[in-house]
Amino acid sequence: KDEFESRFKRFQGDNKNVQIEYVSSDFMSQTLEDGEMETLEAIFRKEEAKATSSSSPFNVVVDLCGIFKLTDIYDVRELILKHFGSDVFHYIYHIDQTDGSDKMLCIKSQNNVTFDEEFYKYLCRSYGENLGQKVFFFIDNRNYIGKDVPYQLVYQKHYKVPLFLKSVVIAHDVDDFSKIWQAMGRSRTMNDTTFSIYKNNIPANLLDESRGVCDIKDQPLTSLLYTRNCDSKMAGNLSSIYQTLIALFNLGKESFYYNDKIVNVFIDKMEKTIEAKVKSLHDNVARVVIGNQVTARILQHILLDKFRRSSNESLSQTELVDDTVNSLLRQIVTQKFEQRQPSRDIYDDYIRFLSGEQESLMEISYTKQQQKQKQKQKAKSQDNDTMDVFDKRHQWQYKWDTKDYFRDVRHGDSDKVRRILSLPMPVPVFQLKYIIGGKTGVINVYPTIQFLYSHHIKSEYIDKEVQTMLNSLENGSFHTEFLKRVNKDCQGIQEIATKDKTQCISQERRNCIRPNSHYSLVGIQPGVYVIGMKDQFNVHDRATSPLSDHLKYGIDDVGFVLFDSTNTKDVDTFGPYFIEQYILLDALSKQEMAQNVISYYCNHKEKLNKCLANYDERQGKGFICWRFLFNQVSMK
């Protein structure tokens, strides 16, 4: 115990007085069958039952394990109103799952605003030192482990009270103590916040909820989780043990450098040369490392020291003979390049432990720095194939088999995956009616199949009609059905009598596209556009698309032209300079340049057309061209 406390004090740093209690979350197995909000309400009732006159009221819930997958912040608002009423909390802090930004939802007005410095100062002016009692913090840590809620330190330094009064951390099935510690928030505010950590499968001899809140070091479960976590870190991950093998290989060859023969794993997999190269590699490493008595003993001692820390008795009591070390070395190298098949014996346990976790053979990382780096990368680039978890009634599943996926990728004509993902849905995801310059029209935007599998689309789009159509993908005429539907829905552009031709009036009829989406847009004909992922309509995708002859031109969400087969330069003619395109860009992306184009179309159309007719496109097409045109118009 003394050794644990000494080590844990060094781990804590300045957090000398972290007060916590562990609460059994076994009841969630039943409440989750009833629903997510029922589970959160059960936690509210449990916290209310434990509250005393001297204890701090809780104002923070941290979902570390993804209990609330299908819950949005408005569901949480309804529950808070039901349980606490409208006078206890006035705002709900939450993390926007699209871009990770900090948001504040007003419980009364339902306005959802960014939690920036200006709004923080407004809250301070309104509530002062009582701010923590008026804000409920709902922190979804599934994708943002260890995310810091802003202004905690500033608030505590100014008012001498914590922003987090009591924090409920829902760890449930999370056994990694480092993740639990990160979910407890900023290290410099831990001493002033009380924590309730909900954990399942707590051993009976370690669970005593009657003891209440006490120092984290005095909780027996802390010692168990912390020690287990340290042992897992000592196991490292597969990359670390592989680098150890390479270091021993260099030592055996008395070489400082290592020349790797496997440079691009993906290309080797596509060319089917990876298996032979991996076999040659592990034969060479085994020959040098095992063939040298010094390096062989070093490797044996390293592996034995790691396995002794395992909670698996078959590993902790193992005796590694030379043949076992030799075989394990080869399997480590094979697993590193993802060529190993499960052997269903002790070697699976060896590899699983060396991979850094107990449940699978995949490699994981532990550090908060690595997790935050991934979060920043995700926030910078929203154009990835991840999506919010839709309700089951809005989900559609589809699968197909291929004998050789890498061969299909190399030969686009046989790449069924690419062709299906590029097909457009016959149901518009966005509809807009507009009036401009004495003309009226309707814009229909149709999503590709791949666009459905993104976080840019709202779940309600995938309704029964869409699901029924998706089930007919295999009949080979999906794209012809799309063209029939387009011709039926297209209303064309009509002349109308209007007194004021200097205004652009637009009205959205349907919008299932999320704000700030990254996309590519392809024009089929006036009023008909297909929206896809950022890089979806490249030259390879267009060549294999069943609609390749109908894809007239493409732009991205900024307005740059990706390709153009219309060869037109007129704001009233379908093409990359067509005014309809900029009405659509203004609606989807709120581009300032699109608004400028619309303004010039309404007020300086003749000058704009004249400058466009004289433009040679050497500066490029799309928005960069408009910038050049504006300069010409302003000089005339």
URJOJO-V122120 format. One record per backbone hydrogen bond with DSSP energy under -0.5 kcal/mol. CO is the residue of the C=O (numbers start at 1). NH is the residue of the N-H. If there is no record, write none. Layout:
BEGIN
CO/NH ; CO/NH
END
This chain:
BEGIN
1/5 ; 2/6 ; 3/7 ; 4/8 ; 5/9 ; 6/10 ; 7/11 ; 8/12 ; 9/13 ; 12/14 ; 12/15 ; 14/16 ; 17/19 ; 18/20 ; 18/216 ; 19/195 ; 20/214 ; 21/197 ; 23/199 ; 25/28 ; 26/29 ; 27/30 ; 27/31 ; 28/32 ; 30/33 ; 30/34 ; 31/35 ; 35/39 ; 36/40 ; 37/41 ; 38/42 ; 39/43 ; 40/44 ; 41/45 ; 42/46 ; 43/47 ; 44/48 ; 45/49 ; 46/50 ; 47/51 ; 59/137 ; 60/168 ; 61/63 ; 61/139 ; 62/64 ; 62/170 ; 63/141 ; 67/69 ; 72/75 ; 72/76 ; 73/77 ; 74/78 ; 75/79 ; 76/80 ; 77/81 ; 78/82 ; 79/83 ; 80/84 ; 80/85 ; 81/85 ; 90/107 ; 90/108 ; 91/136 ; 92/105 ; 93/138 ; 94/96 ; 94/103 ; 95/97 ; 96/100 ; 101/96 ; 102/115 ; 103/94 ; 104/106 ; 104/113 ; 105/92 ; 105/107 ; 106/110 ; 111/106 ; 111/113 ; 113/104 ; 114/116 ; 116/120 ; 117/121 ; 118/122 ; 119/123 ; 120/124 ; 121/125 ; 122/126 ; 123/127 ; 123/128 ; 124/128 ; 127/130 ; 128/131 ; 130/133 ; 130/134 ; 131/134 ; 131/135 ; 134/90 ; 134/91 ; 135/137 ; 136/93 ; 136/138 ; 137/61 ; 137/139 ; 138/140 ; 139/63 ; 139/141 ; 144/147 ; 149/152 ; 151/155 ; 152/156 ; 153/157 ; 154/158 ; 155/159 ; 156/160 ; 163/165 ; 165/194 ; 166/59 ; 166/60 ; 167/169 ; 167/196 ; 168/62 ; 168/170 ; 169/171 ; 169/198 ; 170/64 ; 170/65 ; 171/174 ; 172/200 ; 173/175 ; 175/177 ; 176/179 ; 176/180 ; 177/181 ; 178/182 ; 179/183 ; 180/184 ; 181/184 ; 182/185 ; 186/189 ; 186/190 ; 187/190 ; 189/192 ; 190/193 ; 193/19 ; 194/167 ; 195/21 ; 195/197 ; 196/169 ; 196/198 ; 197/23 ; 197/199 ; 198/171 ; 198/172 ; 199/25 ; 203/206 ; 203/207 ; 204/207 ; 206/208 ; 208/211 ; 209/212 ; 214/20 ; 215/218 ; 216/219 ; 218/220 ; 219/222 ; 219/223 ; 220/224 ; 221/225 ; 222/226 ; 223/227 ; 224/228 ; 225/177 ; 225/229 ; 226/230 ; 227/231 ; 228/232 ; 229/233 ; 230/234 ; 231/235 ; 232/236 ; 233/236 ; 237/241 ; 238/242 ; 239/243 ; 240/244 ; 241/245 ; 242/246 ; 243/247 ; 244/248 ; 245/249 ; 246/250 ; 247/251 ; 248/252 ; 249/253 ; 250/254 ; 250/255 ; 251/254 ; 258/260 ; 261/263 ; 263/265 ; 264/268 ; 265/269 ; 266/270 ; 267/271 ; 268/273 ; 268/274 ; 269/272 ; 273/277 ; 274/278 ; 275/279 ; 276/280 ; 277/281 ; 278/282 ; 279/283 ; 280/284 ; 281/285 ; 282/286 ; 283/287 ; 284/288 ; 285/289 ; 286/290 ; 286/291 ; 287/291 ; 288/292 ; 289/292 ; 291/293 ; 292/296 ; 293/297 ; 294/298 ; 295/299 ; 296/300 ; 297/301 ; 298/302 ; 299/303 ; 300/304 ; 301/305 ; 302/306 ; 303/307 ; 304/308 ; 306/309 ; 307/310 ; 311/313 ; 312/315 ; 312/316 ; 313/317 ; 315/318 ; 318/320 ; 319/321 ; 321/325 ; 322/326 ; 323/327 ; 324/328 ; 325/329 ; 326/330 ; 327/331 ; 328/332 ; 329/333 ; 330/334 ; 331/335 ; 332/336 ; 333/337 ; 334/339 ; 334/340 ; 335/338 ; 345/348 ; 345/349 ; 346/350 ; 347/351 ; 348/352 ; 349/353 ; 350/354 ; 351/355 ; 352/357 ; 353/356 ; 355/364 ; 367/371 ; 368/372 ; 369/373 ; 370/374 ; 371/375 ; 372/376 ; 373/377 ; 374/378 ; 375/379 ; 376/380 ; 377/381 ; 380/382 ; 382/384 ; 384/386 ; 384/455 ; 386/455 ; 388/390 ; 391/394 ; 392/395 ; 404/408 ; 405/409 ; 406/410 ; 407/411 ; 410/412 ; 411/414 ; 412/415 ; 414/416 ; 415/419 ; 416/420 ; 417/421 ; 418/422 ; 420/423 ; 421/450 ; 423/449 ; 426/428 ; 427/447 ; 429/512 ; 430/445 ; 431/509 ; 431/510 ; 432/443 ; 433/507 ; 434/441 ; 435/505 ; 436/439 ; 438/496 ; 439/436 ; 440/494 ; 441/434 ; 442/444 ; 443/432 ; 444/529 ; 445/429 ; 445/430 ; 446/531 ; 447/425 ; 448/452 ; 449/452 ; 449/453 ; 450/453 ; 452/454 ; 454/457 ; 456/514 ; 458/461 ; 459/462 ; 461/463 ; 463/467 ; 464/468 ; 465/469 ; 466/470 ; 467/471 ; 469/472 ; 470/473 ; 472/475 ; 473/476 ; 477/481 ; 478/482 ; 479/483 ; 480/484 ; 481/485 ; 482/486 ; 483/487 ; 484/488 ; 485/489 ; 486/490 ; 494/440 ; 496/498 ; 499/501 ; 503/437 ; 503/505 ; 504/506 ; 505/435 ; 507/433 ; 510/431 ; 512/458 ; 514/517 ; 519/557 ; 520/532 ; 521/555 ; 522/530 ; 523/552 ; 523/553 ; 525/524 ; 525/528 ; 527/444 ; 528/524 ; 528/525 ; 529/446 ; 530/522 ; 531/448 ; 532/520 ; 533/536 ; 535/538 ; 536/538 ; 538/542 ; 539/543 ; 540/544 ; 541/545 ; 542/545 ; 545/548 ; 547/550 ; 547/551 ; 548/551 ; 550/552 ; 552/565 ; 553/523 ; 554/562 ; 554/563 ; 555/521 ; 559/623 ; 560/556 ; 563/554 ; 570/573 ; 571/579 ; 575/578 ; 578/581 ; 578/582 ; 579/582 ; 579/583 ; 580/584 ; 581/585 ; 582/586 ; 583/587 ; 584/588 ; 585/589 ; 585/590 ; 585/591 ; 586/590 ; 591/595 ; 592/596 ; 593/597 ; 594/598 ; 595/599 ; 596/600 ; 597/601 ; 598/602 ; 599/603 ; 600/604 ; 604/608 ; 605/609 ; 606/610 ; 607/611 ; 608/612 ; 609/613 ; 610/614 ; 612/615 ; 617/620 ; 621/624 ; 622/625 ; 622/626 ; 623/627 ; 624/628 ; 625/629 ; 626/630 ; 627/631 ; 628/632 ; 629/633 ; 630/634 ; 631/635 ; 632/636 ; 633/636
END
